[in-house]
Amino acid sequence: RHILTPAGARAGVVLVRGDQIVDVLPAGAVLPPDTILDDVGDAILMPGIIDPHVHCEDPGRVDWEGFEHATRAAAAGGITTLIDMPIDCQPVTTTPAAVQAKCRAAAGRCWVDLGLWGGLVPGNAQHVDALLDAGVAGVKAFLIHSGLEDFPNVGEAELRLAMPVLARRGRPLLVHAELAEAPLPPPPPSRRYADYESTRPASLELAAIRLMIRLCREQRCPVHIVHLSSAEALPLLAAARAEGLPITVETCPHYLTLAAEEIADGATVFKCAPPIRGRANREALWQGLQAGIIDLVACDHSPCLPTMRALPDGDFSAAWAGIAALQLSLPVLWTEARRRGLAPAQLVPWLCTAPARLAGLSTTKGALGAGLRADLVAWQPDSSFRCDSARLYHRHPVTPYEGRELFGVVQATWLGGQKIFAAGVHHGPPRGQVHLANY
């Protein structure tokens, strides 16, 4: 009754043959005689979600997460495609050999489809062409220390080497946009979230975004700002877009939902980088999202060992910076959108269409239409549940949303026309494929 098509919401039938959508027919249409019907009733039926910012940490750190756990969580959350980040795995995805190692690690273990980002680090800018030839959808760089020694940040010199290659190939440079004039000092021990937030001020994001706008103007390389946390950057980004620069922007459910003022002392599960900021900033991010300055919402799922979260003493300086909530992306975002009076159809550009375009998948995924892959999710917008970590599928089910009432219950998920999750149960075997790009 509620199919979210590019032409709007309508009642009807999504006709699937094999792994593709054959047509989206209106209600009452005559169907082929051998059609098998799966009626989802009053649920919203929309394209499977594409999340372009996930840390599966595989190979090398499967004790942190791993493809099996991450993709099971994705399927339960209505996500049918993940694009895996090049950091946190071992080896980091900065060479063609590392791309191949990641493909081998993922083979036969993924419940949803997988794409890969490559990494830009000092010394490998001359190999960006080879990384793209190996099948990555673009490359990611940090402008500030990443927190891991095997993925150091780059400077303007390395960016200037890589951006002409990406411009020629038409692929994006993803940027962790924080920039400091000197290495950040270690934060002092503290249980107060405000003390941590003060060590990563919005000025770091503004400096990085100004640099990337300038380089984008010079190089005409597609630039994607990942996990925007500071709304202070929105006027800069709006002006760059009005100028016609190829800059896209994402933010995350936690920046749209949580607020610094509400984080209790010692609650290190809320620590991420850039940090969650105040309520007024959250409201301004929503305005930027609705105005189209922010293109998409990605989860930045970044799990770790529970021992790395400094939970016993609640010291923010010692805790890992990363939110783990992949399975909850849809309900977390929808709970806030619903509270603001938005319609379910407004989620499709943010969770499906724009991510498909960023990752080079828009000819096959991200919408419901003839010839596209039959990746689907049915979900109940007015049904709610209380978040219980025991029902989460990522390896270490620690999340800042524990105990919250969330709206948007996933009823079923299909990958390539096959039901992979329904009524709280995964339907196997794992069918996910690794999508290597061909540019």
ZIBELMO-V901189 format. One record per helix or strand of 2 or more residues. SS is the DSSP state (2 for helix, 1 for strand). FROM is the first residue (numbers start at 0). TO is the last residue. If there is no record, write none. Layout:
SS/FROM/TO ; SS/FROM/TO
This chain:
1/1/4 ; 1/7/9 ; 1/11/16 ; 1/19/25 ; 1/43/46 ; 1/48/53 ; 2/66/75 ; 1/78/83 ; 2/95/105 ; 1/112/115 ; 1/117/118 ; 2/124/133 ; 1/137/141 ; 2/155/168 ; 1/171/175 ; 2/192/198 ; 2/201/218 ; 1/222/224 ; 2/230/241 ; 1/246/250 ; 2/252/256 ; 2/259/261 ; 2/267/269 ; 2/278/290 ; 1/295/296 ; 2/305/308 ; 2/325/338 ; 2/345/357 ; 1/375/385 ; 2/388/390 ; 1/404/414 ; 1/417/421 ; 1/424/425
